[in-house]
Amino acid sequence: AYEALALQVRQEQADQMRQVVRVAAEVCELGRQIRLLASSSKIGDELSEQLDNLVFDGFISFIRDPWYDRLPYYCKAMLARITSAAADPAKDARSKQIIDELLNDYDELCDQLPPGPLPDAVDDVGFLIEELRVQIWAQRLGTAVTVSPKRIRKAILQAQASPDRVD
């Protein structure tokens, strides 16, 4: 029974490992492209900061499902934003203001927590903001969940009241 179970786990792990490596390779390549294009973009510093928050030492083991598989979408949205920001800087600035307000609310939520890993409900808020960025700047990619500023603010309120929060 042990041998059969060990074989089953090895087979499942191989497929999962291939998926993890495929996503990591795609994200690293997209990250290279973002950094290259961002260096000559007016929004380059902002995109570099966003990328650094998603792709960092240990990101493969740190970012949990279902968000890990969405990382390429977030990177593709950054690439799309570089193009759209150059074409219509005023529209980009309006969209950025929406994101900045949500990021400020998210930062306040995170500041209320002790150091260490974020509770899942709080972590999810950060990824909902990434999904909103996809919706705003790369709508053709689609989002994994229905997202809006109102829904994100509701998620922030729920995270503040969440029982898995450590005060």
VEXGUPA-292087 format. One record per atom (N, C-alpha, C): residue in three letters; atom name; x, y, z. Coordinates in steps of 0.2 Angstrom, whole numbers, plus 2048, in hexadecimal, padded with zeros to 3 digits. Example, Ala and Ser with C-alpha at 12.3 -4.5 7.8 and 13.67 -1.06 7.14 Angstrom:
// VEXGUPA-292087
code, site, x, y, z
ALA, N, 842, 7E4, 827
ALA, CA, 83E, 7EA, 827
ALA, C, 842, 7F0, 827
SER, N, 840, 7F5, 823
SER, CA, 844, 7FB, 824
SER, C, 840, 800, 827
//
This chain:
// VEXGUPA-292087
code, site, x, y, z
ALA, N, 804, 7FA, 800
ALA, CA, 800, 800, 800
ALA, C, 804, 806, 800
TYR, N, 80A, 806, 804
TYR, CA, 80E, 80C, 804
TYR, C, 811, 80D, 7FD
GLU, N, 814, 808, 7FA
GLU, CA, 817, 809, 7F3
GLU, C, 812, 80C, 7EE
ALA, N, 80C, 809, 7EF
ALA, CA, 807, 80C, 7EA
ALA, C, 805, 813, 7EB
LEU, N, 805, 815, 7F2
LEU, CA, 804, 81C, 7F4
LEU, C, 80A, 820, 7F1
ALA, N, 810, 81E, 7F3
ALA, CA, 816, 822, 7F1
ALA, C, 816, 823, 7E9
LEU, N, 814, 81E, 7E5
LEU, CA, 814, 81E, 7DE
LEU, C, 80F, 824, 7DC
GLN, N, 809, 823, 7DF
GLN, CA, 804, 828, 7DD
GLN, C, 806, 82F, 7DF
VAL, N, 809, 830, 7E5
VAL, CA, 80B, 837, 7E7
VAL, C, 811, 839, 7E2
ARG, N, 816, 835, 7E0
ARG, CA, 81B, 837, 7DB
ARG, C, 818, 839, 7D5
GLN, N, 813, 836, 7D2
GLN, CA, 810, 837, 7CC
GLN, C, 80D, 83E, 7CC
GLU, N, 809, 83F, 7D1
GLU, CA, 805, 845, 7D2
GLU, C, 80A, 84B, 7D3
GLN, N, 80F, 84A, 7D7
GLN, CA, 814, 84F, 7D8
GLN, C, 818, 851, 7D2
ALA, N, 819, 84D, 7CE
ALA, CA, 81D, 84E, 7C7
ALA, C, 819, 853, 7C3
ASP, N, 812, 852, 7C2
ASP, CA, 80E, 856, 7BF
ASP, C, 80E, 85D, 7C2
GLN, N, 80D, 85D, 7C8
GLN, CA, 80D, 864, 7CC
GLN, C, 813, 867, 7CC
MET, N, 819, 864, 7CC
MET, CA, 81F, 867, 7CB
MET, C, 820, 86A, 7C4
ARG, N, 81E, 867, 7BF
ARG, CA, 81F, 869, 7B9
ARG, C, 81B, 870, 7B8
GLN, N, 815, 870, 7BB
GLN, CA, 811, 876, 7BB
GLN, C, 814, 87C, 7BE
VAL, N, 817, 87A, 7C4
VAL, CA, 81A, 880, 7C8
VAL, C, 820, 882, 7C4
VAL, N, 824, 87E, 7C1
VAL, CA, 82A, 880, 7BE
VAL, C, 828, 884, 7B7
ARG, N, 822, 882, 7B4
ARG, CA, 820, 885, 7AE
ARG, C, 81E, 88D, 7B0
VAL, N, 81A, 88D, 7B5
VAL, CA, 818, 894, 7B7
VAL, C, 81E, 898, 7B9
ALA, N, 822, 895, 7BD
ALA, CA, 828, 899, 7BF
ALA, C, 82C, 89C, 7B9
ALA, N, 82D, 897, 7B4
ALA, CA, 831, 899, 7AF
ALA, C, 82E, 89F, 7AB
GLU, N, 827, 89E, 7AA
GLU, CA, 823, 8A3, 7A6
GLU, C, 824, 8AA, 7AA
VAL, N, 823, 8AA, 7B0
VAL, CA, 823, 8B0, 7B4
VAL, C, 82A, 8B3, 7B4
CYS, N, 82F, 8AF, 7B5
CYS, CA, 836, 8B2, 7B4
CYS, C, 837, 8B5, 7AD
GLU, N, 835, 8B2, 7A8
GLU, CA, 836, 8B5, 7A1
GLU, C, 832, 8BB, 7A1
LEU, N, 82B, 8BB, 7A3
LEU, CA, 827, 8C1, 7A3
LEU, C, 82A, 8C7, 7A7
GLY, N, 82D, 8C5, 7AD
GLY, CA, 830, 8CA, 7B1
GLY, C, 836, 8CD, 7AE
ARG, N, 83A, 8C9, 7AA
ARG, CA, 83F, 8CC, 7A6
ARG, C, 83D, 8D1, 7A1
GLN, N, 838, 8CF, 79E
GLN, CA, 835, 8D4, 799
GLN, C, 832, 8DA, 79C
ILE, N, 82F, 8DA, 7A2
ILE, CA, 82C, 8DF, 7A6
ILE, C, 832, 8E4, 7A8
ARG, N, 837, 8E1, 7AB
ARG, CA, 83C, 8E5, 7AD
ARG, C, 840, 8E9, 7A7
LEU, N, 840, 8E6, 7A1
LEU, CA, 843, 8E9, 79C
LEU, C, 83F, 8EF, 799
LEU, N, 839, 8EE, 798
LEU, CA, 834, 8F3, 796
LEU, C, 833, 8F8, 79B
ALA, N, 833, 8F6, 7A1
ALA, CA, 831, 8FB, 7A7
ALA, C, 837, 900, 7A7
SER, N, 83D, 8FE, 7A6
SER, CA, 843, 903, 7A7
SER, C, 842, 909, 7A2
SER, N, 83E, 909, 79D
SER, CA, 83D, 90E, 799
SER, C, 836, 911, 799
SER, N, 832, 90F, 79E
SER, CA, 82B, 911, 79F
SER, C, 82A, 916, 7A5
LYS, N, 826, 91B, 7A4
LYS, CA, 824, 91F, 7A9
LYS, C, 821, 91C, 7B0
ILE, N, 81F, 916, 7AF
ILE, CA, 81C, 912, 7B4
ILE, C, 820, 90C, 7B6
GLY, N, 827, 90D, 7B4
GLY, CA, 82B, 907, 7B5
GLY, C, 82D, 906, 7BD
ASP, N, 82D, 90B, 7C1
ASP, CA, 82F, 90A, 7C8
ASP, C, 829, 906, 7CB
GLU, N, 823, 908, 7C9
GLU, CA, 81D, 905, 7CC
GLU, C, 81C, 8FE, 7CA
LEU, N, 81E, 8FC, 7C4
LEU, CA, 81D, 8F6, 7C2
LEU, C, 823, 8F1, 7C5
SER, N, 829, 8F4, 7C5
SER, CA, 82E, 8F0, 7C9
SER, C, 82C, 8EF, 7D0
GLU, N, 829, 8F3, 7D3
GLU, CA, 827, 8F2, 7DA
GLU, C, 822, 8EC, 7DA
GLN, N, 81D, 8ED, 7D6
GLN, CA, 818, 8E8, 7D5
GLN, C, 81B, 8E1, 7D4
LEU, N, 81F, 8E1, 7CF
LEU, CA, 822, 8DA, 7CD
LEU, C, 826, 8D8, 7D3
ASP, N, 82A, 8DC, 7D7
ASP, CA, 82E, 8DA, 7DD
ASP, C, 829, 8D7, 7E2
ASN, N, 823, 8D9, 7E3
ASN, CA, 81E, 8D6, 7E8
ASN, C, 81C, 8D0, 7E6
LEU, N, 81C, 8CE, 7DF
LEU, CA, 81A, 8C7, 7DD
LEU, C, 81F, 8C2, 7DC
VAL, N, 825, 8C5, 7D9
VAL, CA, 82B, 8C0, 7D8
VAL, C, 831, 8C2, 7DC
PHE, N, 832, 8BE, 7E1
PHE, CA, 837, 8BF, 7E6
PHE, C, 83A, 8B9, 7E8
ASP, N, 840, 8B9, 7EB
ASP, CA, 843, 8B3, 7ED
ASP, C, 83E, 8AF, 7F1
GLY, N, 83D, 8A9, 7EF
GLY, CA, 838, 8A4, 7F2
GLY, C, 831, 8A5, 7F0
PHE, N, 82F, 8A9, 7EB
PHE, CA, 828, 8AA, 7E9
PHE, C, 825, 8A3, 7E7
ILE, N, 829, 89E, 7E5
ILE, CA, 826, 898, 7E2
ILE, C, 823, 894, 7E8
SER, N, 826, 894, 7EE
SER, CA, 823, 891, 7F4
SER, C, 81F, 895, 7F8
PHE, N, 81F, 89C, 7F7
PHE, CA, 81B, 8A0, 7FB
PHE, C, 814, 8A2, 7F9
ILE, N, 813, 8A2, 7F2
ILE, CA, 80D, 8A4, 7F0
ILE, C, 809, 89E, 7EF
ARG, N, 803, 89E, 7F2
ARG, CA, 7FF, 898, 7F2
ARG, C, 7FA, 898, 7ED
ASP, N, 7F7, 892, 7EC
ASP, CA, 7F1, 891, 7E7
ASP, C, 7EB, 895, 7EA
PRO, N, 7E7, 897, 7E5
PRO, CA, 7E8, 897, 7DE
PRO, C, 7EC, 89D, 7DB
TRP, N, 7EF, 8A1, 7DF
TRP, CA, 7F2, 8A7, 7DC
TRP, C, 7F8, 8A5, 7D8
TYR, N, 7FC, 8A0, 7DA
TYR, CA, 802, 89F, 7D7
TYR, C, 801, 89E, 7CF
ASP, N, 7FC, 89A, 7CD
ASP, CA, 7FB, 899, 7C6
ASP, C, 7F9, 8A0, 7C2
ARG, N, 7F7, 8A5, 7C6
ARG, CA, 7F5, 8AB, 7C3
ARG, C, 7FA, 8B0, 7C2
LEU, N, 800, 8AE, 7C5
LEU, CA, 806, 8B3, 7C4
LEU, C, 807, 8B5, 7BD
PRO, N, 807, 8B1, 7B8
PRO, CA, 809, 8B3, 7B1
PRO, C, 803, 8B8, 7AF
TYR, N, 7FD, 8B7, 7B1
TYR, CA, 7F8, 8BC, 7AF
TYR, C, 7FA, 8C3, 7B2
TYR, N, 7FC, 8C3, 7B8
TYR, CA, 7FE, 8CA, 7BB
TYR, C, 804, 8CD, 7B7
CYS, N, 809, 8C9, 7B5
CYS, CA, 80E, 8CB, 7B1
CYS, C, 80C, 8CE, 7AA
LYS, N, 808, 8CA, 7A7
LYS, CA, 805, 8CC, 7A1
LYS, C, 801, 8D3, 7A1
ALA, N, 7FE, 8D4, 7A7
ALA, CA, 7FA, 8DA, 7A8
ALA, C, 7FF, 8E0, 7A9
MET, N, 805, 8DF, 7AC
MET, CA, 80A, 8E4, 7AC
MET, C, 80C, 8E6, 7A5
LEU, N, 80E, 8E1, 7A1
LEU, CA, 810, 8E2, 79A
LEU, C, 80B, 8E6, 796
ALA, N, 804, 8E4, 797
ALA, CA, 7FF, 8E8, 794
ALA, C, 7FE, 8EF, 796
ARG, N, 800, 8F0, 79D
ARG, CA, 7FF, 8F7, 7A0
ARG, C, 805, 8FB, 79D
ILE, N, 80A, 8F9, 79C
ILE, CA, 810, 8FD, 799
ILE, C, 80E, 900, 792
THR, N, 80A, 8FC, 78E
THR, CA, 808, 8FE, 788
THR, C, 802, 903, 788
SER, N, 7FD, 901, 78D
SER, CA, 7F8, 906, 78D
SER, C, 7F9, 90C, 791
ALA, N, 7FE, 90C, 795
ALA, CA, 800, 912, 799
ALA, C, 804, 917, 794
ALA, N, 807, 914, 78F
ALA, CA, 80B, 918, 78A
ALA, C, 806, 91B, 786
ALA, N, 800, 918, 784
ALA, CA, 7FB, 91A, 77F
ALA, C, 7F6, 91F, 783
ASP, N, 7F5, 91E, 789
ASP, CA, 7F0, 922, 78C
ASP, C, 7F2, 923, 794
PRO, N, 7F7, 928, 795
PRO, CA, 7F9, 929, 79C
PRO, C, 7F4, 92B, 7A0
ALA, N, 7EF, 92F, 79E
ALA, CA, 7EA, 932, 7A2
ALA, C, 7E5, 92C, 7A5
LYS, N, 7E3, 928, 7A0
LYS, CA, 7DF, 922, 7A2
LYS, C, 7E3, 91D, 7A7
ASP, N, 7EA, 91D, 7A6
ASP, CA, 7EE, 918, 7AA
ASP, C, 7EE, 91C, 7B1
ALA, N, 7EF, 922, 7B2
ALA, CA, 7EF, 926, 7B8
ALA, C, 7E8, 925, 7BC
ARG, N, 7E3, 925, 7B8
ARG, CA, 7DC, 924, 7BC
ARG, C, 7DC, 91D, 7BF
SER, N, 7DE, 918, 7BB
SER, CA, 7DD, 911, 7BD
SER, C, 7E2, 910, 7C3
LYS, N, 7E8, 913, 7C2
LYS, CA, 7ED, 912, 7C7
LYS, C, 7EA, 915, 7CE
GLN, N, 7E7, 91A, 7CE
GLN, CA, 7E4, 91D, 7D4
GLN, C, 7DF, 918, 7D7
ILE, N, 7DB, 915, 7D4
ILE, CA, 7D7, 910, 7D7
ILE, C, 7DB, 90A, 7DA
ILE, N, 7E0, 908, 7D7
ILE, CA, 7E4, 903, 7DA
ILE, C, 7E8, 906, 7E0
ASP, N, 7EB, 90C, 7DF
ASP, CA, 7EE, 90F, 7E5
ASP, C, 7EA, 90F, 7EB
GLU, N, 7E4, 911, 7EA
GLU, CA, 7DF, 912, 7F0
GLU, C, 7DE, 90B, 7F3
LEU, N, 7DD, 906, 7EF
LEU, CA, 7DD, 8FF, 7F2
LEU, C, 7E3, 8FC, 7F5
LEU, N, 7E9, 8FE, 7F2
LEU, CA, 7EF, 8FC, 7F5
LEU, C, 7F0, 900, 7FC
ASN, N, 7EE, 906, 7FD
ASN, CA, 7EE, 909, 803
ASN, C, 7EA, 906, 808
ASP, N, 7E4, 904, 806
ASP, CA, 7E0, 900, 80B
ASP, C, 7E3, 8F9, 80D
TYR, N, 7E6, 8F6, 808
TYR, CA, 7E9, 8F0, 809
TYR, C, 7EF, 8F0, 80E
ASP, N, 7F3, 8F6, 80D
ASP, CA, 7F9, 8F7, 811
ASP, C, 7F7, 8F8, 818
GLU, N, 7F1, 8FC, 819
GLU, CA, 7EF, 8FD, 820
GLU, C, 7ED, 8F6, 823
LEU, N, 7E9, 8F2, 81F
LEU, CA, 7E7, 8EC, 822
LEU, C, 7EE, 8E8, 824
CYS, N, 7F3, 8E7, 820
CYS, CA, 7F9, 8E4, 821
CYS, C, 7FC, 8E7, 827
ASP, N, 7FC, 8ED, 828
ASP, CA, 800, 8F1, 82D
ASP, C, 7FD, 8EF, 834
GLN, N, 7F6, 8ED, 834
GLN, CA, 7F3, 8EB, 83A
GLN, C, 7F5, 8E4, 83D
LEU, N, 7F9, 8E0, 839
LEU, CA, 7FB, 8D9, 83A
LEU, C, 802, 8D9, 83D
PRO, N, 803, 8D4, 841
PRO, CA, 80A, 8D3, 843
PRO, C, 80E, 8D0, 83E
PRO, N, 815, 8D1, 83F
PRO, CA, 819, 8CE, 839
PRO, C, 818, 8C7, 838
GLY, N, 81A, 8C5, 832
GLY, CA, 819, 8BE, 831
GLY, C, 814, 8BD, 82B
PRO, N, 813, 8B6, 829
PRO, CA, 80F, 8B5, 823
PRO, C, 808, 8B8, 824
LEU, N, 805, 8BA, 81F
LEU, CA, 7FE, 8BD, 81F
LEU, C, 7F9, 8B8, 820
PRO, N, 7F3, 8B9, 823
PRO, CA, 7EE, 8B4, 823
PRO, C, 7EB, 8B4, 81C
ASP, N, 7E9, 8AE, 81A
ASP, CA, 7E6, 8AD, 813
ASP, C, 7E1, 8B2, 811
ALA, N, 7DD, 8B4, 815
ALA, CA, 7D8, 8B9, 813
ALA, C, 7DB, 8C0, 811
VAL, N, 7E1, 8C2, 815
VAL, CA, 7E4, 8C8, 814
VAL, C, 7E8, 8C7, 80D
ASP, N, 7EC, 8C2, 80D
ASP, CA, 7F0, 8C0, 807
ASP, C, 7EB, 8C0, 800
ASP, N, 7E5, 8BE, 801
ASP, CA, 7E1, 8BE, 7FB
ASP, C, 7DF, 8C5, 7F9
VAL, N, 7DF, 8C9, 7FD
VAL, CA, 7DD, 8D0, 7FB
VAL, C, 7E2, 8D3, 7F7
GLY, N, 7E9, 8D1, 7F8
GLY, CA, 7EE, 8D4, 7F4
GLY, C, 7ED, 8D1, 7ED
PHE, N, 7EB, 8CB, 7EC
PHE, CA, 7EA, 8C7, 7E6
PHE, C, 7E4, 8CA, 7E2
LEU, N, 7DF, 8CC, 7E6
LEU, CA, 7D9, 8CF, 7E3
LEU, C, 7DB, 8D5, 7E0
ILE, N, 7E0, 8D9, 7E3
ILE, CA, 7E2, 8DF, 7E0
ILE, C, 7E6, 8DE, 7D9
GLU, N, 7EA, 8D8, 7D9
GLU, CA, 7ED, 8D6, 7D3
GLU, C, 7E8, 8D4, 7CE
GLU, N, 7E3, 8D1, 7D0
GLU, CA, 7DD, 8CF, 7CB
GLU, C, 7DA, 8D5, 7C8
LEU, N, 7D9, 8DB, 7CC
LEU, CA, 7D6, 8E1, 7CA
LEU, C, 7DB, 8E4, 7C5
ARG, N, 7E1, 8E4, 7C6
ARG, CA, 7E6, 8E6, 7C1
ARG, C, 7E5, 8E3, 7BA
VAL, N, 7E4, 8DC, 7BB
VAL, CA, 7E3, 8D8, 7B4
VAL, C, 7DD, 8DB, 7B1
GLN, N, 7D8, 8DC, 7B5
GLN, CA, 7D1, 8DE, 7B2
GLN, C, 7D2, 8E5, 7AF
ILE, N, 7D6, 8EA, 7B2
ILE, CA, 7D7, 8F0, 7B0
ILE, C, 7DB, 8F1, 7A9
TRP, N, 7E1, 8EE, 7AA
TRP, CA, 7E6, 8EF, 7A5
TRP, C, 7E7, 8E9, 7A0
ALA, N, 7E4, 8E3, 7A1
ALA, CA, 7E4, 8DD, 79C
ALA, C, 7DE, 8D9, 79D
GLN, N, 7D8, 8DD, 79C
GLN, CA, 7D2, 8DA, 79C
GLN, C, 7D1, 8D3, 798
ARG, N, 7D4, 8D3, 792
ARG, CA, 7D4, 8CD, 78E
ARG, C, 7D6, 8C7, 791
LEU, N, 7DB, 8C8, 796
LEU, CA, 7DD, 8C2, 79A
LEU, C, 7D8, 8BE, 79E
GLY, N, 7D3, 8C2, 7A0
GLY, CA, 7CE, 8C0, 7A5
GLY, C, 7D1, 8BF, 7AC
THR, N, 7CC, 8C0, 7B1
THR, CA, 7CE, 8BF, 7B8
THR, C, 7CC, 8B8, 7BB
ALA, N, 7CF, 8B6, 7C0
ALA, CA, 7CD, 8B0, 7C3
ALA, C, 7C7, 8B0, 7C7
VAL, N, 7C6, 8B6, 7CA
VAL, CA, 7C0, 8B7, 7CE
VAL, C, 7BD, 8BE, 7CC
THR, N, 7B6, 8BF, 7CD
THR, CA, 7B3, 8C5, 7CC
THR, C, 7B6, 8CA, 7D1
VAL, N, 7B8, 8D0, 7CE
VAL, CA, 7BC, 8D5, 7D2
VAL, C, 7BA, 8DC, 7D1
SER, N, 7BA, 8E0, 7D6
SER, CA, 7B8, 8E7, 7D5
SER, C, 7BB, 8EB, 7DB
PRO, N, 7BC, 8F1, 7DB
PRO, CA, 7BE, 8F5, 7E1
PRO, C, 7BA, 8F3, 7E7
LYS, N, 7B3, 8F3, 7E6
LYS, CA, 7AE, 8F2, 7EB
LYS, C, 7AF, 8EB, 7EE
ARG, N, 7B0, 8E6, 7EA
ARG, CA, 7B1, 8DF, 7ED
ARG, C, 7B8, 8DF, 7F1
ILE, N, 7BD, 8E2, 7EE
ILE, CA, 7C3, 8E2, 7F2
ILE, C, 7C3, 8E5, 7F9
ARG, N, 7BF, 8EB, 7F9
ARG, CA, 7BE, 8EE, 7FF
ARG, C, 7BA, 8EA, 804
LYS, N, 7B5, 8E6, 801
LYS, CA, 7B1, 8E2, 805
LYS, C, 7B6, 8DC, 808
ALA, N, 7BA, 8DA, 804
ALA, CA, 7BF, 8D4, 806
ALA, C, 7C4, 8D7, 80B
ILE, N, 7C6, 8DD, 80B
ILE, CA, 7CA, 8E0, 810
ILE, C, 7C6, 8E0, 817
LEU, N, 7C0, 8E3, 817
LEU, CA, 7BC, 8E3, 81D
LEU, C, 7BB, 8DC, 820
GLN, N, 7BA, 8D7, 81B
GLN, CA, 7B9, 8D0, 81E
GLN, C, 7C0, 8CD, 821
ALA, N, 7C5, 8CF, 81E
ALA, CA, 7CC, 8CD, 820
ALA, C, 7CD, 8D0, 827
GLN, N, 7CB, 8D6, 828
GLN, CA, 7CC, 8DA, 82F
GLN, C, 7C8, 8D6, 834
ALA, N, 7C2, 8D3, 832
ALA, CA, 7BE, 8D0, 837
ALA, C, 7BF, 8C8, 837
SER, N, 7C4, 8C6, 833
SER, CA, 7C5, 8BE, 832
SER, C, 7C8, 8BB, 838
PRO, N, 7C5, 8B5, 83A
PRO, CA, 7C7, 8B2, 840
PRO, C, 7CE, 8AF, 83F
ASP, N, 7D1, 8AE, 839
ASP, CA, 7D8, 8AB, 838
ASP, C, 7DD, 8B1, 839
ARG, N, 7DB, 8B7, 83A
ARG, CA, 7DF, 8BC, 83B
ARG, C, 7E3, 8BC, 842
VAL, N, 7E9, 8BE, 842
VAL, CA, 7ED, 8BD, 849
VAL, C, 7EE, 8C5, 84B
ASP, N, 7EB, 8C6, 850
ASP, CA, 7EC, 8CD, 853
ASP, C, 7F2, 8CD, 859
//
